[in-house]
Amino acid sequence: MQLLYWSILYRRLIQAQSLNVDNKYTPKPVTVLICTKNRLNNLKANLPSILSQQYDQLFTLIVDDFSELDTYNYISRLQKKERYLIYHKVTENITGKKQALAEGIVKAETQWILVTDDDCRPQSDNWVTIMTQKAQVNCKSIVLGYSPSITKDSWVSRWAHYETWITAVQYMSYAVAGIPYMGVGRNTLYHADVISPSHILNHKDVSSGDDDLTISQIATATNTTICLEPDSYMWTDGPSSWKDYYRQKRRHLSTSHKYKLIHKLLLGGYSASQMLFYISAILLCVYGHWTMVVILYLLRIIFIMIISKGIRGRLLSNLQLWTMPIYDFLQFIFYLFFSFTIFLPQRNKW
């Protein structure tokens, strides 16, 4: 099963077409939508890179979800020199950022809406250009972008980078296969015809899921594409501690029960097969079948490393191939651990 996932699904990213712009491309007005809540430091660090994008018809909409007054004051000062910077204060204080997103979609006056977060900064000043080109040249209404995690000198940072990478491998390869199931709220482009506030608020019973559950509702094989152009990537710092990482993953995994059946089966099949692979390997070792374990393990891990080598370059990952066996085993621990934590109570937070 593991070999089938990597050879049939994930390998598609190596062969995914690059952007090919012809003379028929005409830039359209775009709104970059950023929801924020008491993250002024993030705005100060990353908003300038959004405002400096090389795109003539760009509006930047800051949706303030009941932040302290300093956020409003900062945006007000910027508006004096940034003509197309728009500020909106959320009208209803609800846990999570779904209300902010829903109101932002209404407030945006352009047909194209590019969603990101206040803790993200683009790889280049052509981020908006490339994302919109990808949509229009391919005649798609949704573009799933990529947001890699910056690797710092800590194990939680290195693991977050790998986990972000393998998640992107999954959701992008599924989209290429015609069965999109999620995107990331840090880098997704929508056309106004396919998204509405109701799509966001349909699942407001959980605080997370504004990206994956929304994509699950509206994305199809015919209206969705992915963008693998490096200049379109949005970098994020990732969690600073294991506690932050645990909280983030609990929040993300809390929405998985709302996925479509086909997505549950495919995603569950991959994680289950990986767990069973290691569990069966351990049991075989206990009963003395070392040779069989070594042969099967090397067959699988070498196959994964070969395919990962091609994908790694396209996703600007700094993963070293020799570390793949380590991260692969840690992913088994990850699946094993979080399969139990989903039964623990969770507090809904922004």
C-alpha positions, 0 to 999 in steps of 0.5 A: 500500500505504501509503494502504491501511494508513493508511485501512483499519487505522490509521484504526480508532483514531479510531473506536474506542469510548470506555469506557462504564460502566454500573451493572452494573460491579462492581470485582474484586480486581486484582494489579499485577505489577511485576518489578524487577532492581537498579532501586531508584531507579525503584521509589522514583520510581514505586511510590508512584503505584501504591500511591496508586491509587483502587481498594479491592481492589488488591494490588501484587506486587513480583517481585525478580529477584535484586536487591541487598539494598537493594531488599528493605530498601526494600520491607520498610519500605514493607510496614509501612504498606502492607498489600497490598504483597507481595514475592517473590524469584525462585527461579531466576536466568535471563537476562531477566525471563520467570522473574520474570513466570512466578513472579509469575503463580503468586504472584498470588492474584487473577483479574485481573493488571495488568502494568507495569514499575518505570520507569512511572507512571500518568497518574492514580490511576484507572489500575487502575479504568479498565483493569479496567472496560474488561475487564469492561464489554466482557467481555474477558480481555485489555486492551492499554494504552498507555505513551507515552514522555516527551519531553525536550529531546533528539533520542533522546527525541523519536524514542523518543516518535514510535517508541513512538507509531507502534508503539502505532498499529500494535498497537492498530489490529491488535487493533481489526481482530481480529488482535492480535499484541502488547502492551506489558509496561508496561500490559497486563491479563490474566485468570488464565484466559488466561495461565499460566507456560507461556505466558511460558516457551514462548519462554525461548530469547530474553530478550525477548518476554515481552509481544509473544510472549505476546500473540501466543500467547493473544490473539484477536479475541474475548478482547482489547480496547484501552484508549484512555482517557487516564487509563489510560496509563502514562508511561515515561522512555524511553532516555537515549542512542542506545546505550540506544535501540539496545540496546532496539530490538535486544532488541525486534526479536530476537523478530519471527521468532517472530511468526505468519505473518499478522503477519509479512506485514502488519508486513513489508508496511508496513515494506517498502512504506515503504522501497520508497517512498523508494527508488523516489522517490530513483531517480525523482529521479535519472532526472529525474522530479521532478514525479511524485515531488513529487505522489506524496510530497505525496499520501501525506504529507498523507493520513498527516498527516490521519489522524495528527491524529485519532489523535494526540489520543487517544494524548496525543501532543505530536507536531506535524503539521509534524514528521511528514514528518521522522519519516516519513523517519527511520522509513525510515532506521530500517527500513533500518538495523535490517533489517541489525542483525538479522543481528548477534549479540546478548547476552541481557540483562535 
